[in-house]
Amino acid sequence: MYTLSSKLKLTAIIFMIVGAIGLIYAFIAAPSTIEEVKEMMADDASHGSSEMEIVDQDVQIADPDHAEAEHILVDDHDNEHYEHLLHQLQNKPWAALYIAAFFFFMIALGTLVFYALQYAAQAGWSPVLFRVMEGITAYLLPGSIIIFIILLLSGLHLNHLFIWMDPEIVAHDEIIQAKSGYLNVTFFLIRALIYLVGWNLFRYLLRRNSLRIDEDSTNNRWFKQNFKLSAGFLVFFMVTESMMSWDWIMSLDPHWFSTLFGWYVLSSMIVSAITVIALVSIYLKSRGYLEYVNDSHIHDLAKFMFGFSIFWTYLWFSQYMLIWYSNIPEEVTYFVTRIEDYGLPFFGMVVMNFVFPILLLMNSDYKRVNLFVIMAGIIVLLGHYLDIFVMVMPATVGESWFIGIPEISAMLLFGGLFVFVVFNALTKVPLLQKGNPFIKESKHFHY
């Protein structure tokens, strides 16, 4: 049985506390009025005349009546600008919270998918890793609750993450109005409940049967049930994952759409999940657990990390190239915004998610070296966090972005919670599923 070390537990708790404090500070420090935004802008101005001073100079013309009218128009325009900036700055801690919550949630969900694939494929190499996968999927339930709460708060108009939820914007936007049959708060939350309940139900049934396999290893009844459940889950998941990506990510930019987007989010989800499986397995192995996990198992996980990194790059390039080449204004604006305002993270994540896996994991021998797998894993996880960051931030925060206290605090909070939940779940049952019919093949897996 695995025992959670006091150092790891304390580290996770410290991360959660520090992250929570940082997020509370970020919410408190966010401006609440247009006047506060103006003060912040004035404080940030380091040279020359302020925007308002320039405006005042421009409107001082010969005709007093005309000058007064011009001044009113300029004031109205400025107030709209500052109100827009106010919403962006208020969104910043919310967006940071949402990005981190979704990032760790998708790791747990991606692990459940990979776990179900092993059952559906009746894979012989992976059963010694099943308990690790089950431990990671333990985060699915708390992660689901957190995600739904954030979505519910958005539906209650406590933030401006989803602009299509704002009645004032919808009243003047024909495109969003045309999508209102699908993009409305009630239907949005109902769909979210269906996704989350369905995924967690399948996880519960698969985990329950996995434990029953150990209790009754004389026949393959529970293994066969998990085989059928996995096949059913994968069908359910492929439909709901695409819809989830449209709802939770793509609808942040309600004017934009991509037919590749569901696959794109899926590839990021799977490669992040496999990376975490590899890192947790290496950590447990270094602590004297998982005695039957050998270099060949790590090699296979690294192969999947490499393969899905290439798959992610293929989808990233396909989506980018097709939209950029067609040059349709409603579509290409998505990439124009990200290239102009988010150039460093936008292209940096491509380097992290493609170039580094190529350099560190293409060589077959490197896949058997834990140090290379760990290095590649850390870079890949940071790269896919940036991927989610670039998906969410431009639509919610616009050009007012930077990685600061909200982003770091959210990562600490959810990273600590993830580690605490996952490693605590690993202590509940033995780390080897003894009753699996393929367990002997998995124990002696070498090539």
Secondary structure, DSSP 8 states (H G I E B T S, - for coil): -----HHHHHHHHHHHHHHHHHHHHHHHHS--SHHHHHHHHHHH--SS--HHHHHHHHT--S-HHHHHHHHHHHHHHHHHHHHHHHHHHHHHHHHHHHHHHHHHHHHHHHHHHHHHHHHHHT-SS-GGGHHHHHHHHTTHHHHHHHHHHHHHHHHTTSS-S-GGG-HHHHHT-HHHHHTTTTS-HHHHHHHHHHHHHHHHHHHHHHHHHHHHHHH-TTSSHHHHHHHHHHHHHHHHHHHHHHHHHHHHTGGGSTT---TTHHHHHHHHHHHHHHHHHHHHHHHHHHTT--TT--HHHHHHHHHHHHHHHHHHHHHHHHHHHHHHHHT-HHHHHHHHHHHHHSHHHHHHHHIIIIIHHHHHHSSTTGGG-HHHHHHHHHHHHHHHHHHHHHHHHHHHTTT-----HHHHHHHHHHHHHHHHHHHHHHTSS-SS-TT-TTHHHHHT---
